Amino acid sequence: MTETIDPELATAPQAPGTLHTAERVRAGLTDFSPAERRVAEAVLRDPFGIIHLSVSELATIAGTSPATVIRFCVSLGLRGFQELKITLASESMPSARRVLGDIVPGDGVAEITLKVLDGTARAVGQAAQTLDLSVLEAIAVQVVGARRVLFGAVGTSAPLALDTAYRLTQIGIDASFALDVHTQHVSARMLHPGDVFFAISHTGSTFETLATARAAKLSGATTVALTSFSHSPLTDVADFSLIAGSAETAYRVESMTSRIVHFAVLDALFVTLALRSSTSSAHLAMTEDVLIEHRI
């Protein structure tokens, strides 16, 4: 079947080349229509295998039509299915020569370790290339000037919130995080204009974190989000959203990789704030004095 593309669609703007196609597909999953999402899921299941298919074959696998496949490609900023295949081939071929990718039954310790470490390194590298630094800058301005910073997170994101709140306290920023979600919710509603609520959520769709973020918004506080998906219920609520994440695999749903990426972004924010705050050196010195008492 010959692929045809509407001339207007062919002029769609190109997506940034710094972000791999599979990562762009994963980050935009919540944006696609149900039919386009089936195409996206087929691509994510086997990006390398897609280069051997026709547009009709991919449509059959995804249970949709060739026209939907083309619309999916255009949604990615591509000119059509052929460009999708070329892009996937250029990105997948080098990795086909290495012991990388999803962990499969039968993998030994060495293979699993290499795959996990390589996936983590690639996720951090992609975050470094695609993170919106202007948003990070804006968040730093908000946090350093805030009267109070309250963190909201549950599940695997909670340890990151707890750690970051503690680290901000070390440089003299009034930051706090409560593990109990009811306490988070009530505390968020008690915020005021001039305060900052900072939500951390991999999916951006966790019910408790969303409820707390909405309460903070209602209170007049500035709302900030760190999440893995560019469009989610949480990014709809937040005034500022940092998008950084990783592709999860069958064996690593809600994997450590996403948390490592988020932690690296939070670390960058912490260092920025430490350099921006005029009192950070004095507070860090006091922190060290206290910690010395707990060491032999």
Buried (B, 14 or more C-beta within 10 A) or exposed (E): EEBEBEEEBEEBEEBEEEBBBBBBBBBBBBBBEEBBBBBBBBBBEBBBBBBEBBBBBBBBBBEBBBEBBBBBBBBBBBBBBEBBBEBBBEBBEEBEEEEBBBBEEEBEEEBBEBBBEBBBEBBBEBBBEBBBEEBBEBBBBBBBEBEBBBBBBBEBBBBBBBBBBEBBBBBBBEBBBBEEBEEBBEBBBEBEEEBBBBBBBBBBBBEBBBBBBBBBBEBEBBBBBBBBBBBBBBBEBBBBBBBBBBBBBEBBEEBEBBBBBBBBBBEBBBEBBBEBBEEBEEBBEEBEEEEEEEEE
